[in-house]
Amino acid sequence: MSDPFSIGTSALLAFQRAMATASNNVANASTPGYTRQRVEFSSRVGQGQGFGFLGAGVQISGVNRMLNSFLISRLDASASELGRLQVLSGLATRVDRVVSESGTSLSRPISDFFDSAQGVATEPTSAAARQSMLDGGENAAARFRAQANQLNQLDLETGQRIGNTVTEVNSLTAQIARLNRDIVRARGEFNQPPNDLLDQRDQAVRELSAKIGVITFEQDDGAMNVQTASGASLVLGNSSQTISVTRDPFRLDRQQLSITSALGENSLPTAGLGGELAGLFNFRNQVIDPAMAQLGRMAIGLTESFNAQQRAGVDFNGNLGTDFFRPIAPTVLPSTNNAGTANFTANISDVGAMTGRDIVLRWDGANWQARLASTGAALPMTGSGTAADPFIVEGVSLEVTGTPAVGDDIQVRTASDAARQMAMAMTDPNRIAAALPVRASASLGNAGNGILGPLRITDAGNPNLQAPVLIEFTAPGVYSINGAGAFPYTPGDTIAVNGWEVTLDGTPAPGDQFNFGPMGARSGDNGNARLLANVGNVGLFNGGNQNLTAALSEMTSQFGGAARQAEFTLGAQQAIDNQLQTERDAVSGVNLDEEAANLLKFQQSYQAAAQIISIANAAFDSLLAAVRR
């Protein structure tokens, strides 16, 4: 109707609902995910009269959420990246502390160890110096183990956090599926969007994106489908898919992901994830695994090089040197899915060729194929896998036995477990091989000016290493070895015999002799101790182009740089997220000053509508009074 009473009543109800909406905005100003609501007014259809149409008042056409869908999707994407970087930065910083802080780093123990070796070179017969070198070796080995254990604890913590995050993801996807059901039901019943339920769903989606990273698609009925960036479906309408944590087929302490749907269980590739889960897997693949590999590579390098030099000398009792550190071998892990009986024995063949990366060998029915465990990239491999001709790949030799089945996989952790194996093989300080195994001297009666240079061991395993050798000059520029041969001589020549070599300079006279024989016990010689003290400065890694000291410095810089880069990127992403949140709040957030003004405006309108009714009522009363007369 177009009478004032009806018009006033419609206005009264409309402004009452507008005040209720503004009040609700104020009440939820601090509610996470709440979107400001606005009442939409529209005129009621007027009534036609002979002179024209008369208005029929006002009505509420809807209560809308004030939002920008594009901003919402950008915020979801930002939440995903922010969640990833927060996890990655926090964990990478902890790795940096492990490898660089003075209380946990390797720098001081390794430096002290080589200083103690120099102490033996200075006093090769000193029992105290020898014991100090043993203690220094044990301290260095203990620091390797401690650092490896700290990294391993971080790895285990990462696994636990993966499991906890998956539980949270499943809870959120189930919540979104329930909200989808309620939203569809409410829209069907009232033919209007249920704003509060939509807010709850948007908030749940943002929390889910921070955990795993998602893409959303809204259906015509109002339900929202959710999937990962790789296309794995998490929510379809009112049903959610469950993510499960499964075990790595090579390492039961490592987690993989699978997703269960009506079609069964399928592997969930971690490459398509975002959010905290991506951060956890990024940390594992990009930080913790390389850190353990580099740490292990240095443990292997120190062990192999120091032991080799130790075996190239003789100890205090005159015996050939034995291993100082316990030898380290790569870890071989057959897949739990293997059907065959193949097994591998792995050893270090060339430290200079080692990268420390994990390798997977697969039997294709005809040959074993090598690839990187992290990327699946093919690796060159030589040999046939026998004891006489082992496979050689990435500085590791592999001997295979047993019978493989097609598709069988073997993982070789070339260095990742090495630091935890670092330990002393020696406990007796008298077994430190400070002396060279071969004694060299010029005969006192020599008439020439021939000068012997330092003797160097080239093959400590030569069975004739310590056999007596006599080099005698039989004519100018000609010498024999043990009375045999007539070898031409040029000053500065290197003479190689029985696994050792020596440089001879000057001009020996005919009849001059140079004698070589076994170094006796308690000789006081320090030739090998000087070489032991210099092991850290000898090219060892990267094809012999990098020494242990440089490799240690590079590792510290590498993971310190990774932590700083993650922190810098996190700061930039946090700034982006803050800006997006500011833009979202400008559109969807509650401005208390604005709502106060709206309340005042609606109150005044409400009072005016009440006045319309009051006037209409007074007019009606006047009409009744006139009729009674």
C-alpha positions in Angstrom: 0.0 0.0 0.0 1.0 3.6 -0.5 -0.4 5.0 2.8 2.0 6.7 5.2 1.4 4.0 7.9 2.6 1.2 5.6 5.5 3.3 4.3 6.6 4.2 7.8 6.4 0.6 8.9 8.6 -0.6 6.0 11.1 2.2 6.8 11.0 1.3 10.5 11.8 -2.3 9.8 14.5 -1.6 7.2 16.4 0.8 9.4 16.0 -1.5 12.4 17.8 -4.2 10.4 20.4 -1.7 9.1 21.2 -0.8 12.8 21.4 -4.5 13.6 23.9 -5.1 10.7 26.0 -2.1 11.8 25.9 -3.3 15.4 27.0 -6.8 14.2 29.9 -5.2 12.3 31.0 -3.4 15.5 30.7 -6.6 17.5 32.9 -8.5 15.1 35.5 -5.8 14.5 38.2 -8.1 16.0 36.9 -11.4 14.8 39.5 -13.1 12.5 38.3 -13.4 9.0 35.1 -11.4 9.5 34.0 -9.4 6.5 32.1 -6.2 6.9 28.5 -6.5 5.9 26.3 -3.8 4.3 22.5 -3.7 4.0 21.3 -3.0 0.5 18.0 -1.0 0.4 15.6 -1.0 -2.6 12.3 0.7 -3.2 9.1 -1.3 -2.9 7.0 -1.4 -6.1 4.8 1.6 -6.2 1.0 1.6 -6.8 -0.4 3.2 -10.0 -3.1 5.8 -9.7 -4.9 7.8 -12.3 -2.5 10.7 -11.7 0.6 8.5 -11.5 2.5 6.0 -9.2 2.7 6.4 -5.5 5.7 5.0 -3.6 5.2 2.0 -1.3 8.1 2.4 1.0 11.5 0.6 1.3 12.7 -3.0 1.6 15.9 -4.9 2.3 17.1 -6.5 -0.9 20.1 -8.2 0.7 22.9 -8.1 3.3 26.1 -8.3 1.3 29.7 -8.9 2.3 32.1 -6.2 1.3 34.9 -8.1 -0.3 37.2 -8.2 -3.3 37.6 -11.7 -4.6 40.9 -11.0 -6.3 42.4 -9.7 -3.0 41.1 -12.8 -1.2 42.9 -15.1 -3.7 46.1 -13.0 -3.4 45.9 -13.2 0.4 45.5 -17.0 0.2 48.6 -17.2 -2.1 50.5 -14.9 0.2 49.6 -17.0 3.3 50.9 -20.1 1.5 54.3 -18.4 0.7 54.5 -16.8 4.1 53.9 -20.2 5.8 56.6 -21.8 3.7 59.2 -19.1 4.4 58.5 -18.9 8.1 59.2 -22.6 8.5 62.2 -22.6 6.1 63.8 -19.5 7.7 63.4 -20.7 11.2 64.9 -24.1 10.6 67.6 -22.8 8.3 68.7 -20.4 11.0 69.1 -23.3 13.4 71.3 -25.2 11.0 73.4 -22.1 10.6 73.9 -22.0 14.3 74.9 -25.6 14.4 77.6 -25.2 11.7 78.9 -21.7 12.6 78.6 -21.0 16.3 81.8 -21.5 18.2 80.3 -24.0 20.7 79.1 -26.3 17.9 81.2 -25.6 14.8 84.1 -27.7 13.5 86.6 -24.9 13.0 88.1 -24.9 16.5 88.4 -28.7 17.1 89.9 -29.3 13.7 92.4 -26.4 14.1 93.3 -27.7 17.5 93.8 -31.2 16.1 96.2 -30.1 13.4 98.0 -27.9 16.0 98.5 -31.0 18.1 99.9 -32.9 15.1 102.3 -30.0 14.6 103.3 -30.5 18.2 104.3 -34.1 17.4 106.3 -32.8 14.4 108.1 -30.5 16.8 108.7 -33.2 19.5 108.2 -36.6 17.8 109.5 -38.5 20.8 107.4 -36.6 23.4 104.8 -38.8 25.0 102.8 -35.8 26.1 102.7 -34.4 22.5 101.6 -37.8 21.2 98.8 -38.0 23.8 97.7 -34.5 23.0 97.4 -35.5 19.3 95.2 -38.5 20.2 93.0 -36.2 22.4 92.8 -33.7 19.6 91.7 -36.4 17.2 89.0 -37.7 19.6 87.8 -34.1 20.1 87.5 -33.5 16.4 85.7 -36.9 15.9 83.3 -36.1 18.8 82.5 -32.7 17.3 81.7 -34.3 14.0 79.4 -36.8 15.8 77.8 -34.1 17.9 77.1 -31.8 14.9 75.7 -34.8 12.9 73.4 -35.7 15.9 72.2 -32.1 16.1 71.3 -32.1 12.4 69.7 -35.5 12.8 67.6 -34.2 15.6 66.4 -31.4 13.4 65.6 -33.9 10.7 63.5 -36.0 13.2 61.8 -32.8 14.4 61.0 -32.0 10.8 59.4 -35.4 10.4 57.3 -34.9 13.5 56.2 -31.5 12.2 55.2 -33.0 8.9 52.9 -35.4 10.7 51.4 -32.7 12.9 50.8 -30.4 9.9 49.1 -33.2 7.9 46.8 -33.7 10.9 45.9 -30.0 10.8 45.4 -30.1 7.1 43.0 -33.0 7.3 41.1 -31.2 10.1 40.8 -28.0 8.0 39.7 -29.8 4.8 37.0 -31.7 6.8 35.9 -28.3 8.3 35.7 -26.8 4.8 33.6 -29.7 3.5 31.2 -29.3 6.4 30.9 -25.6 5.7 30.2 -26.3 2.1 27.3 -28.5 3.1 25.9 -25.9 5.4 26.4 -23.1 2.9 24.6 -25.0 0.1 21.8 -25.9 2.5 21.3 -22.3 3.7 21.4 -20.9 0.2 18.8 -23.4 -0.9 16.5 -22.6 2.0 16.8 -18.8 2.0 18.0 -18.0 -1.5 20.6 -15.7 0.1 24.3 -16.1 0.8 25.0 -17.1 4.5 27.6 -14.4 5.1 28.9 -15.7 8.4 29.4 -19.2 7.1 31.2 -17.8 4.0 33.5 -15.9 6.3 34.3 -19.0 8.3 35.0 -20.9 5.1 37.3 -18.1 3.8 39.2 -18.1 7.1 39.5 -21.9 7.0 40.8 -21.8 3.4 43.4 -19.1 4.4 44.6 -21.3 7.3 44.7 -24.3 5.0 46.7 -22.4 2.4 49.2 -21.4 5.1 49.6 -25.2 5.8 49.7 -26.7 2.3 49.0 -24.0 -0.4 45.7 -24.4 -2.3 43.8 -23.3 -5.3 40.0 -22.8 -5.0 37.0 -23.1 -7.4 33.5 -22.0 -6.4 30.6 -24.0 -7.8 27.2 -22.6 -8.9 25.6 -23.9 -5.7 28.0 -22.0 -3.5 30.2 -25.0 -2.5 34.0 -24.5 -2.9 36.4 -27.1 -4.3 39.9 -27.0 -3.0 43.0 -28.6 -4.6 46.8 -28.3 -4.3 48.9 -26.5 -6.9 49.7 -29.8 -8.6 46.0 -30.6 -9.0 45.5 -33.1 -6.1 41.9 -32.6 -4.9 41.5 -31.9 -1.2 37.8 -30.9 -1.0 35.0 -31.8 -3.5 31.7 -30.3 -2.4 30.8 -31.7 1.0 33.5 -34.4 1.0 37.2 -34.1 1.8 40.1 -36.3 0.9 42.5 -37.5 3.6 46.3 -37.0 3.4 48.3 -39.8 5.0 52.0 -39.9 6.1 53.7 -42.9 4.7 57.2 -44.2 5.1 60.1 -43.8 2.7 60.9 -47.2 1.1 64.6 -46.7 1.9 64.4 -45.0 5.3 61.6 -45.7 7.7 62.5 -42.6 9.7 61.6 -40.4 6.6 58.1 -39.4 5.6 56.3 -39.3 2.3 52.7 -38.2 1.6 49.8 -40.0 0.0 46.2 -38.9 -0.5 43.1 -41.2 -0.1 40.0 -40.8 -2.2 37.2 -42.9 -3.5 39.6 -44.2 -6.1 42.1 -45.4 -3.5 45.4 -44.2 -2.2 47.9 -42.3 -4.4 51.3 -40.7 -3.8 51.1 -36.9 -3.2 54.1 -35.2 -4.9 55.7 -32.8 -2.5 56.8 -30.6 -5.4 53.2 -29.4 -5.8 52.8 -28.2 -2.2 52.9 -24.8 -0.6 52.7 -23.5 2.9 54.3 -25.0 6.0 54.4 -28.5 4.4 56.4 -27.1 1.5 58.7 -25.3 3.9 59.3 -28.5 5.8 60.1 -30.5 2.7 62.2 -27.6 1.2 64.2 -27.6 4.4 64.8 -31.3 4.3 65.7 -31.3 0.6 67.5 -28.0 0.3 69.2 -27.5 3.7 69.3 -30.5 6.1 70.2 -33.2 3.5 73.0 -31.0 1.9 74.3 -30.1 5.3 74.5 -33.7 6.4 76.1 -34.7 3.1 78.7 -31.9 3.2 79.5 -32.6 6.9 79.8 -36.3 6.0 82.0 -35.6 3.0 84.4 -33.6 5.3 84.4 -36.5 7.8 85.3 -38.9 5.0 87.9 -36.6 3.6 89.7 -36.1 6.9 89.5 -39.8 7.7 90.7 -41.0 4.3 93.5 -38.4 3.9 94.8 -38.6 7.5 94.7 -42.4 7.5 96.5 -42.6 4.2 99.3 -40.3 5.5 99.4 -42.3 8.8 99.9 -45.5 6.8 102.8 -43.8 5.0 104.9 -43.6 8.1 106.2 -45.7 10.9 105.3 -45.5 14.6 107.4 -45.1 17.7 108.2 -48.8 17.7 109.3 -48.9 14.1 106.2 -50.5 12.8 104.3 -49.3 9.7 101.5 -46.9 10.6 97.9 -48.1 10.9 94.6 -46.2 10.7 94.2 -43.2 13.0 90.5 -42.8 12.5 88.0 -45.6 12.0 87.4 -46.1 8.2 84.0 -44.9 7.0 81.9 -46.7 4.4 78.8 -45.4 2.6 75.4 -46.7 3.8 73.6 -49.0 1.5 69.7 -49.1 1.8 67.7 -51.6 -0.2 64.1 -50.5 -0.9 61.5 -52.3 1.2 59.6 -52.9 -2.1 62.4 -54.9 -3.6 61.6 -58.5 -4.8 65.1 -59.6 -5.6 68.1 -60.5 -3.4 70.7 -58.1 -4.8 72.9 -56.4 -2.3 75.7 -53.9 -2.6 79.0 -53.3 -0.7 80.1 -49.7 -0.9 83.5 -48.2 -0.3 85.2 -44.8 -0.9 87.3 -44.9 -4.1 88.1 -41.2 -4.7 87.4 -38.4 -2.2 88.1 -35.8 -4.9 85.2 -37.1 -7.0 82.7 -37.2 -4.1 79.9 -34.8 -4.0 78.2 -36.4 -1.0 74.9 -36.7 -2.8 72.7 -39.8 -2.3 72.4 -42.2 -5.2 69.7 -44.6 -6.3 70.6 -47.7 -8.4 67.8 -49.3 -10.3 67.8 -52.7 -12.1 66.0 -52.3 -15.4 66.2 -56.0 -16.3 69.5 -55.8 -18.1 71.6 -53.2 -16.3 71.9 -51.2 -13.2 71.2 -47.5 -13.8 72.4 -44.8 -11.4 70.5 -41.6 -10.7 70.5 -38.8 -8.1 68.1 -39.6 -5.2 67.0 -36.0 -5.0 66.1 -35.2 -8.6 66.2 -38.5 -10.5 68.9 -37.2 -12.9 71.0 -39.9 -14.5 74.6 -40.3 -13.3 77.5 -41.8 -15.3 78.7 -45.1 -13.9 81.6 -47.3 -14.9 82.6 -50.9 -14.1 80.6 -54.1 -14.0 79.9 -54.4 -10.3 82.2 -57.3 -9.6 84.9 -57.4 -6.9 87.6 -57.1 -9.6 85.7 -54.4 -11.6 83.3 -52.6 -9.2 80.9 -49.9 -10.3 82.4 -46.4 -9.8 80.0 -43.5 -9.4 80.5 -40.2 -7.6 83.8 -41.3 -6.0 82.2 -44.5 -4.6 83.0 -48.1 -5.6 80.1 -50.6 -5.5 80.3 -54.4 -5.6 77.0 -56.2 -6.2 76.0 -59.7 -5.3 72.7 -61.6 -5.4 70.0 -61.6 -8.0 67.9 -58.4 -8.6 64.3 -58.3 -9.9 63.2 -55.8 -12.4 62.5 -52.4 -10.8 64.5 -53.1 -7.6 66.1 -50.0 -6.1 69.1 -49.6 -3.9 69.9 -46.3 -2.3 73.5 -45.4 -1.5 74.0 -42.7 1.1 77.5 -41.8 0.0 78.3 -39.3 2.8 75.1 -38.4 4.7 75.7 -40.9 7.5 79.4 -40.5 7.6 79.8 -37.9 10.3 77.9 -40.0 12.8 80.4 -42.8 12.1 83.5 -40.6 12.8 85.5 -42.3 15.6 89.1 -43.0 16.6 90.7 -46.3 15.6 93.8 -45.6 17.6 94.2 -45.5 21.4 98.0 -46.0 21.8 100.0 -42.8 21.3 103.1 -44.8 20.4 101.3 -45.9 17.3 101.3 -42.4 15.8 103.4 -42.7 12.7 105.5 -39.6 13.1 108.6 -41.0 11.2 109.0 -41.8 7.5 109.3 -45.5 6.9 112.5 -45.1 4.9 115.7 -43.6 6.1 117.9 -41.8 3.6 121.5 -40.8 4.0 124.6 -39.9 1.9 127.8 -41.8 2.6 130.3 -39.8 4.6 133.0 -40.5 2.0 131.2 -39.0 -0.9 133.5 -36.7 -3.0 130.8 -34.9 -5.0 128.2 -32.4 -3.9 125.1 -34.5 -4.4 122.2 -33.4 -2.2 119.2 -35.5 -1.2 115.9 -33.8 -1.2 112.9 -34.8 1.0 111.8 -38.4 0.6 108.2 -38.9 -0.3 106.1 -42.1 0.0 104.1 -42.8 -3.1 102.8 -46.4 -2.3 102.8 -47.3 1.4 101.5 -50.7 0.5 104.5 -51.7 -1.6 105.9 -54.9 0.0 109.5 -53.7 -0.6 108.9 -50.3 0.8 111.5 -50.7 3.5 113.9 -52.9 1.7 117.5 -51.6 1.7 118.5 -49.7 -1.4 121.9 -48.4 -2.5 122.2 -45.8 -5.2 125.8 -45.6 -6.4 127.2 -43.4 -9.1 129.3 -45.6 -11.4 130.4 -42.8 -13.8 129.8 -39.1 -14.2 126.0 -38.7 -14.7 125.3 -42.4 -14.4 124.1 -44.4 -11.4 123.0 -47.9 -10.5 120.4 -49.2 -8.0 121.5 -52.1 -5.8 124.3 -52.7 -8.3 122.0 -53.0 -11.3 121.4 -50.8 -14.2 123.1 -47.7 -15.6 120.6 -44.9 -15.2 121.4 -41.4 -16.6 121.3 -38.6 -14.1 120.4 -35.0 -14.5 120.6 -32.7 -11.4 117.1 -32.3 -9.9 116.0 -35.8 -11.1 113.4 -37.6 -9.1 114.4 -41.2 -8.4 111.5 -43.6 -7.7 112.0 -47.0 -6.0 109.8 -49.5 -4.1 106.9 -47.1 -3.4 109.0 -44.1 -2.5 110.8 -41.3 -4.4 113.5 -38.8 -3.7 114.9 -35.8 -5.5 118.7 -35.7 -6.0 120.4 -32.5 -6.9 124.0 -31.3 -7.3 126.8 -33.3 -9.0 127.7 -36.6 -7.4 131.1 -38.0 -8.2 131.8 -41.5 -9.4 131.8 -43.8 -6.4 129.4 -41.6 -4.3 126.7 -43.6 -2.5 123.3 -42.9 -1.1 121.8 -45.4 1.3 118.1 -46.1 2.0 116.7 -48.5 4.5 114.0 -49.0 7.2 113.5 -46.4 9.8 114.2 -47.9 13.2 112.2 -47.6 16.4 112.5 -44.3 18.5 114.3 -42.7 15.6 113.1 -39.2 16.4 112.3 -38.6 12.8 109.4 -36.2 12.2 109.1 -36.5 8.4 105.7 -38.0 8.4 104.4 -35.9 11.4 105.1 -32.8 9.3 103.0 -34.3 6.5 100.2 -35.2 9.0 100.1 -31.7 10.3 99.7 -30.4 6.8 96.9 -32.7 5.7 94.3 -29.9 6.2 96.1 -27.8 3.6 96.4 -30.4 0.9 94.0 -30.3 -2.0 91.5 -33.1 -1.4 88.0 -32.2 -2.6 86.6 -31.2 -6.0 89.2 -33.1 -8.0 92.0 -32.1 -5.6 91.4 -28.4 -5.9 90.0 -27.7 -2.5 91.5 -28.5 0.9 89.7 -29.4 4.1 90.0 -25.9 5.6 88.5 -24.3 2.5 85.7 -26.9 2.4 84.8 -26.2 6.0 84.8 -22.4 5.3 82.6 -23.0 2.2 80.1 -25.1 4.2 79.8 -22.5 6.9 79.3 -19.8 4.3 76.8 -21.9 2.3 74.4 -22.6 5.1 74.9 -19.1 6.7 74.0 -17.7 3.3 71.0 -19.9 3.0 69.7 -18.8 6.4 70.2 -15.1 5.6 68.6 -15.5 2.2 65.5 -17.3 3.7 65.3 -14.5 6.4 65.5 -11.8 3.8 62.9 -13.4 1.6 60.7 -13.9 4.6 60.9 -10.2 5.4 60.0 -9.2 1.9 57.0 -11.6 1.8 55.9 -10.4 5.2 55.8 -6.9 3.8 53.8 -8.1 0.8 51.4 -9.9 3.1 51.0 -6.8 5.4 50.2 -4.6 2.3 47.6 -7.1 1.1 46.1 -7.3 4.5 45.9 -3.5 4.6 44.2 -3.5 1.2 41.8 -6.2 2.3 40.9 -4.3 5.5 40.3 -1.1 3.5 37.6 -3.0 1.6 36.4 -5.7 4.1 37.5 -4.6 7.5 35.3 -2.9 10.1 36.0 0.9 10.5 34.5 1.7 13.9 34.2 5.4 13.2 32.3 4.6 10.0 30.1 2.2 11.7 29.4 4.7 14.5 28.4 7.3 11.9 26.1 4.6 10.2 24.5 3.8 13.5 23.8 7.5 14.1 22.4 7.9 10.6 20.2 4.8 10.8 19.0 5.8 14.3 17.9 9.2 12.9 16.2 7.5 10.0 14.6 5.1 12.4 13.3 8.0 14.5 12.0 9.7 11.3 10.2 6.5 10.3 8.7 6.3 13.7 7.5 9.9 13.3 5.9 9.0 10.0 3.9 6.3 11.8 3.1 8.7 14.6 1.8 11.3 12.2 -0.2 8.7 10.2 -1.7 7.4 13.5 -2.7 10.9 14.5 -4.3 11.5 11.1 -6.2 8.3 11.5 -7.4 9.3 14.9 -8.6 12.6 13.5 -10.5 10.8 10.9 -12.2 8.5 13.4 -13.1 11.5 15.6 -14.7 13.3 12.6 -16.7 10.2 11.7 -18.0 9.9 15.3 -19.4 13.4 15.1 
